[in-house]
Amino acid sequence: MKILLAIDGSPHSVLAVKQVATQPWPRNSSVEILTVIHPTIPVLTEPTLMLAATSVQQAQELRAVAPRVLDAARKQIARSAPGLTVTTKILDGVPAHVIVDEAREWGADLIVLGSHGYGFITRMILGSVAGAVVGDAPCSVQVVRQRVQDDASHPVANR
């Protein structure tokens, strides 16, 4: 089985790494851990045009930390699932498009990625990488989300 794990170093992608590291996989499975450096200039077709997609400084910071983020994820998976073959890759572009294209080119059987779990309004403004990947993926997609607090333990519910 070929698993494409898309990460960005966020807490949500840390959960996706943990999911891949602890899930039982068929023998001879391989994982490609991918991180995407978003372009610094908004693309006209992007829904994020109203907001700057990523500042030049943020892109440079991501490019600097990307190898460490990938290496940490690779080591975590290798420790927890030593039977998996793990490779890493850094690509440039619009994350949702790059993830789907890489899944097609590599022949992935599954894409795993974290979700920020934004509400409707934020998704409308920023878009949703996970949603776009689910809609366009050539294979199954596993979206890993952080468990939402129960209403009884939620601070607003206790007021």
N, C-alpha and C positions, 0 to 999 in steps of 0.2 A: 504494500500500500504506500502511496506517495502522499505525504501530508505537507501542505504549504502553510507555515505558521507566519502570519504577518504581525509584526510588532512595531511599536514606536517608543518604547521605554516608559509609557504611562502605567499607572497602577492597573488599568484594565488589561493592558497587554501582559503585565506580570501574571495576572490571573490566567490568561490564555497559555502562557508558558507552563505554568503549574499544571493546567489541565492536560496539556500534551505530555508532560513529564510523568504524570501519574496514571494516565489512561492505559489500559492494556491494548496493545497493537498486534496485528498479525506478524508472524515471523517474517524477517527480511524487509520490514517497513523502513522507509526513509523519510526524514523530515528536512525540508529546506526552510530555514528561518530567514525571512525577508523583512528588511526595513526600507522604507521609501522616503527619499528626500524630496519634499514638495517644492515645486518651482517658486522662486521668489517673486515672480510677476504673475498676477492672476490671469488665468486663461479665460478668454471671453465666454466659453461654454460652461464655466464653473459657476455654481450657485453662490459661491463666496465672493463674487465680483464686488459686491457692496462693501465688503470688508477686505482688507489686504490679506491674501491667502497666507503668506508667511513673510515676515520681514527678512531682509538680507542677513541681519545678525542672528535671527533664530535659525535660519537655514545653515549658517556657518557653524553654530553651536551644535545642531543636530548632526551635521557631517563629522564634527570632531568627536562626539560621544557615540555615534552609531557603532563603530567597531567594538567598543566596550560593552554596549547594550547587547549586541549580537553574541559576543564571547560569553557574557554572563548567562545568557539564555542557553547557549550551546552546552556550557558546563553543567548547568542545572539538569538539562535533559539527559546528558551523558551519565551523570551520577544516578539519576532515578530510573532511567530506561537504557541500560547499557547495550541492549540488543538493537537499538535504533541506529541507523546511519544518519549523521547530522551534518548538514552543510549550511553555510550562511551566504547571504547576498545582500548588497546595497544597490538600489537602483534609484534613478531620478525620475520624477514625474508626478502626476496627479495620483495619489495613493490608490483610490478605488480602481482606476483604469489600469495602473501598473500591476496591482494584485491579480486582477482578472486576466490580464495578458500573460503574466508569468505562469499562472495556473494552466492556461491553455498551452503555452510553449513547453512547459515542463511535463505536462500530462498528469497534473495533480488529480488525485482521487477525492481529496478533501482539503478545504481551506479552513483554517482555524484563526479567528481573530477576536479581540476584545471589543466591547462596545461601551461607550461612555454612558449610554442610557439617558441621553438628553430628552427633554420633553418636546412636545410638538412644535412650539414656537422656535426654540433653539435649532431644531433640525431643519426648519424651514429657512432659517437664516444661514446656518453653517453647512447644512447638508449632513448626510450620514454616510460615512465610508462603509460601515457594515451593511446598511440598507442597500447601497449601490452595488456592493459586492454580491449580496444575496440575489439581487435582481438580475445581475449579468453573468454570474459565475457559470463555468462550463461543467461544474461538479457540485457535490454537496458542500454546504458551508455550515460550520459550527460557530455560532456567536456566543462568546463567553461573557456573561454579565455578572456583576457583583450582586449578591443577594440583597434585596431591598428589605429594610427593617419592617417587622410586623407593625400594624397600626397601633397595637397596645404599647409597644415600646418606642414608638415615634414621638419625639418631643411635642409636636403640635397636638397629637391626640391626648396628651396628658394635661393639657391646659384646661 
